[in-house]
């Protein structure tokens, strides 16, 4: 965990921003895989980690903003627990390390909340993504689970987003520690990706890297020769000469901070001419987008710029025709680039997505575009110094989507479908990096992972 003053200052600001009422935070529980004693690896709720730094199950916390009081609720291990788990520090000792002096057993949480309800005090809580915590809210606050979303505190969401969006120096150091693991993951994948190798061998080697460094995957690895499937978690293909493999993977540090990097790897060690041409378009789009990611610039405008670079490159290859700007306005780019340019990153690889993407990525005046392709843009608002974001353009040739658009004669004035047909077996290419927005512009985080065609080929050969 960080120094205690980090958590103290975070909670002080939260108290100031909320002003009145109780703030209820629920930590996460252990979750069984198939029977109670066989559990998934524990992952604490990120907002609980951010404000309290306690990475253990079975906790809740209440901040009384009117009194300035803070209490963590939880139970110490019994002797029976210790037999199986070994001795652990007392909850009071753990809390002292993060500046909390008051602790209480879990069974004291309900009476405290009942008194607050009786006194008609407001109880603020965040959206719940774990079913067991939804049920806890139902029991603790006597709110039926079906209407809990109606009682979530919007002021608390906005206050948490306002803090977590801006990364401190300590947080940047954690993200770069995760990127150190990503460097090894990506370069290992480049060296291992050879004809005859199964994808799962590469995915397993990458997970071994993070486990050996006391980390974990920040999300399930996407490593596939079928990169046209945007979130492809199947790892059963045998790689062949001429294939390209999309490696979208990330690591998480012991404190919970994430990395998220994508590279596209030539299985033969060299890209074919056609692969080089598509890769070069994506590379130019990413480079342009990174350079444009400056304070005050809206990400939806950077997304449009990146899309125009992609369409311009495809026009040079004869797949698109007509005016590039008009083609993007008509949504032509979404035939090839169906997702968003990037997202916030930090304690969550899609940072704070559980609080609601529109609170994180948009504002009261900058709204999400509901059109296909655009609606997948998680971050659209203006950038500010301290934001950590991903920049990840790509080109994806999805046969089913191509067939549908062609049958509908969609954007026929802009799309050369006969030329596009020849790319239906191409797959996909994505290039992704993590950047910090600073007063002086974007800064690429982490050590330089091979990115240019020459660099990738040199590492893959």
Secondary structure, 3 states (H helix, E strand, C coil): CCCHHHHHHHHHHHHHHHCCCEEEEECCCCCEEEECCEECCCCCCHHHHHHHCCCCCCCEEEEECCCCEEEEECCCCCHHHHHHHCCCCCHHHHHHCCCCCEEECCHHHHHHHHHHHHCCCCEECCCCCCHHHHHHHHHHHCCCHHHHHHHCCHHHHHHHHHHHCCCCHHHHHHHHHHHHHHHHHHHHHHHHCCCCCEHHHHHHHHHHHHHHCCCEECCCCEEECCCCCCCCCCCCCECCCCCEEEEEECEECCCCCECCEEEEEECCCCCCHHHHHHHHHHHHHHHHHHHHCCCCCEHHHHHHHHHHHHHHHHHHCCCECCCHHHHHHCCHHHHCCCCCCCCECCCCCCCCHHHCHHHHHCCCCCCCCCCCCHHHCCCCCECCCCCEEEECCEEECCHHHHHHHHHHCCCCCCECHHHHHCCCCCCEEECEEEEEEECCEEEECCCCCCCCHHHHHHHHC
